[in-house]
Amino acid sequence: MQHDVVIIGGSYAGMAAALQLLRARKKVLVIDAGQRRNRFASHSHGFLGQDGRDPAEIASSARAQLEAYPSLTWVQGRAEAVAGQVDDFTVTTTDGQSYASRRILLATGVADQLPAITGLAERWGQSVFHCPYCHGYELDQGRIGIVATGAVSAHQAELLTEWGEVTLLLNGAFELADDVRHTLEGRGVAIEHTPIGRIEGVADVVLVDGRVLSFAGLFTAPRCAPSSGVAAAAGCALEDGPMGTQIVTDAENKTSVRGIFACGDVARAPHSVSLAVGHGAMAGIQVHRSLVWPDAS
Ligand SMILES: Cc1cc2nc3c(=O)[nH]c(=O)nc-3n(C[C@H](O)[C@H](O)[C@H](O)COP(=O)(O)OP(=O)(O)OC[C@H]3O[C@@H](n4cnc5c(N)ncnc54)[C@H](O)[C@@H]3O)c2cc1C
């Protein structure tokens, strides 16, 4: 069977796109590997109407609503490659299945490249975060540590002073220029040069000299990269943005390959559930328009 659209990635962005397309009675196949970016967090904040809810529950309620539409097919699995051209694409999955489709929508999200510090990865999404709008409020204006990853961390430290008393843990990640230091000091940011040995407890940073700095929570700014190589393998252009590598799209969610669209974290920054949902909804509409008016796509 030929589908109108294969959506690769069935999380917030992909499902928001699917909803628009299903409501236009298109035949939609979603292929999803089930590895949402926020799967490490037990609460999601900042998404209107869903504030504080378990992010897995937000995704499962959305999925349940999609399942009510008869033209949806859902495949649990990982897409490996996209071949062909507009109106005649074939998507293959790692288990050897293949699916035909007129359009492709990439909603594969990104993967975070976390600093290699003992104890950090296990606390990701629980007491180590990247987005203050998502997790800053709950720290109750307490002490916040910024685990530096590069020059962007100075910006993160400055912003986080809106949410608490900030210490920038340089950890050898970058050299602080004098003007940046003055700005940070002017915002009341403490600067720690001693490298980090490990993280323990809720957010206790053990420095290599044995001192322990205790925080209500830690923030870091990981680089991101597409969590799937499908876009690059299909020939879609990629670009480096402030948060990492993303797929190049235009204002209509089109990639550089005709008939392939992209949405969500993998195609825009900054990143959040609401922004992924909005971008996905727009992508669904744009894919539908390209089916109605193919000459314009
Ligand atoms: C720790 C943490 C906490 C966060 N907390 C919040 C919060 O409180 N509030 C908020 O608004 N945002 C939060 N975010 C950001 C939020 O998670 C992302 O903005 C959002 O998940 C992006 O949605 P998406 O659909 O673009 O991608 P994702 O949710 O990452 O979903 C991508 C989907 O595509 C699938 N996929 C990837 N490659 C393939 C493939 N080849 N084949 C098939 N499927 C594939 C993945 O398995 C996944 O299911 C948080 C992020 C992190 C890391």
The ligand as an SDF file (V2000), in Angstrom:
LIG
                    3D

 53 58  0  0  0  0  0  0  0  0999 V2000
   15.8710   15.9910   30.2890 C   0  0  0  0  0  0  0  0  0  0  0  0
   14.9280   16.8220   29.4590 C   0  0  0  0  0  0  0  0  0  0  0  0
   13.8300   17.4000   30.0320 C   0  0  0  0  0  0  0  0  0  0  0  0
   12.9800   18.1870   29.2590 C   0  0  0  0  0  0  0  0  0  0  0  0
   11.9320   18.7980   29.8600 N   0  0  0  0  0  0  0  0  0  0  0  0
   11.0950   19.5610   29.1340 C   0  0  0  0  0  0  0  0  0  0  0  0
   10.0000   20.2140   29.7700 C   0  0  0  0  0  0  0  0  0  0  0  0
    9.7960   20.1290   30.9850 O   0  0  0  0  0  0  0  0  0  0  0  0
    9.2070   20.9920   28.9880 N   0  0  0  0  0  0  0  0  0  0  0  0
    9.4050   21.1290   27.6520 C   0  0  0  0  0  0  0  0  0  0  0  0
    8.6280   21.8280   26.9900 O   0  0  0  0  0  0  0  0  0  0  0  0
   10.4420   20.5120   27.0280 N   0  0  0  0  0  0  0  0  0  0  0  0
   11.2850   19.7320   27.7420 C   0  0  0  0  0  0  0  0  0  0  0  0
   12.3280   19.1160   27.1310 N   0  0  0  0  0  0  0  0  0  0  0  0
   12.5090   19.2730   25.6670 C   0  0  0  0  0  0  0  0  0  0  0  0
   11.5920   18.2720   24.9280 C   0  0  0  0  0  0  0  0  0  0  0  0
   11.8970   16.9720   25.3600 O   0  0  0  0  0  0  0  0  0  0  0  0
   11.7970   18.3700   23.4190 C   0  0  0  0  0  0  0  0  0  0  0  0
   11.7070   19.7150   22.9910 O   0  0  0  0  0  0  0  0  0  0  0  0
   10.7210   17.5230   22.6910 C   0  0  0  0  0  0  0  0  0  0  0  0
   10.7730   16.1920   23.1330 O   0  0  0  0  0  0  0  0  0  0  0  0
   10.9230   17.5910   21.1750 C   0  0  0  0  0  0  0  0  0  0  0  0
    9.9360   16.8190   20.5510 O   0  0  0  0  0  0  0  0  0  0  0  0
   10.2330   16.1080   19.1490 P   0  0  0  0  0  0  0  0  0  0  0  0
    8.9690   15.4110   18.7950 O   0  0  0  0  0  0  0  0  0  0  0  0
   10.8290   17.0660   18.2050 O   0  0  0  0  0  0  0  0  0  0  0  0
   11.3870   15.0300   19.4540 O   0  0  0  0  0  0  0  0  0  0  0  0
   11.4570   13.8400   20.5100 P   0  0  0  0  0  0  0  0  0  0  0  0
   10.4560   14.0320   21.5960 O   0  0  0  0  0  0  0  0  0  0  0  0
   12.8820   13.7040   20.9050 O   0  0  0  0  0  0  0  0  0  0  0  0
   10.9880   12.5700   19.6750 O   0  0  0  0  0  0  0  0  0  0  0  0
   11.6740   12.0650   18.5590 C   0  0  0  0  0  0  0  0  0  0  0  0
   11.1000   10.6700   18.2860 C   0  0  0  0  0  0  0  0  0  0  0  0
   11.6420   10.1750   17.0560 O   0  0  0  0  0  0  0  0  0  0  0  0
   12.0540    8.8390   17.2540 C   0  0  0  0  0  0  0  0  0  0  0  0
   13.0800    8.4960   16.2670 N   0  0  0  0  0  0  0  0  0  0  0  0
   14.3190    9.0350   16.1130 C   0  0  0  0  0  0  0  0  0  0  0  0
   14.9560    8.4730   15.0640 N   0  0  0  0  0  0  0  0  0  0  0  0
   14.0840    7.5660   14.5450 C   0  0  0  0  0  0  0  0  0  0  0  0
   14.1510    6.6440   13.4550 C   0  0  0  0  0  0  0  0  0  0  0  0
   15.2280    6.5680   12.6640 N   0  0  0  0  0  0  0  0  0  0  0  0
   13.0870    5.8470   13.2230 N   0  0  0  0  0  0  0  0  0  0  0  0
   11.9730    5.9180   14.0020 C   0  0  0  0  0  0  0  0  0  0  0  0
   11.8590    6.7660   15.0510 N   0  0  0  0  0  0  0  0  0  0  0  0
   12.9040    7.5750   15.3120 C   0  0  0  0  0  0  0  0  0  0  0  0
   12.5680    8.8170   18.6820 C   0  0  0  0  0  0  0  0  0  0  0  0
   12.6860    7.4940   19.1900 O   0  0  0  0  0  0  0  0  0  0  0  0
   11.4920    9.6710   19.3750 C   0  0  0  0  0  0  0  0  0  0  0  0
   10.3740    8.8860   19.7570 O   0  0  0  0  0  0  0  0  0  0  0  0
   13.2190   18.3450   27.8760 C   0  0  0  0  0  0  0  0  0  0  0  0
   14.3360   17.7350   27.2980 C   0  0  0  0  0  0  0  0  0  0  0  0
   15.1910   16.9980   28.0720 C   0  0  0  0  0  0  0  0  0  0  0  0
   16.4010   16.3740   27.4510 C   0  0  0  0  0  0  0  0  0  0  0  0
  1  2  1  0
  2  3  1  0
  2 52  2  0
  3  4  2  0
  4  5  1  0
  4 50  1  0
  5  6  2  0
  6  7  1  0
  6 13  1  0
  7  8  2  0
  7  9  1  0
  9 10  1  0
 10 11  2  0
 10 12  1  0
 12 13  2  0
 13 14  1  0
 14 15  1  0
 14 50  1  0
 15 16  1  0
 16 17  1  0
 16 18  1  0
 18 19  1  0
 18 20  1  0
 20 21  1  0
 20 22  1  0
 22 23  1  0
 23 24  1  0
 24 25  2  0
 24 26  1  0
 24 27  1  0
 27 28  1  0
 28 29  2  0
 28 30  1  0
 28 31  1  0
 31 32  1  0
 32 33  1  0
 33 34  1  0
 33 48  1  0
 34 35  1  0
 35 36  1  0
 35 46  1  0
 36 37  1  0
 36 45  1  0
 37 38  2  0
 38 39  1  0
 39 40  1  0
 39 45  2  0
 40 41  1  0
 40 42  2  0
 42 43  1  0
 43 44  2  0
 44 45  1  0
 46 47  1  0
 46 48  1  0
 48 49  1  0
 50 51  2  0
 51 52  1  0
 52 53  1  0
M  END
$$$$
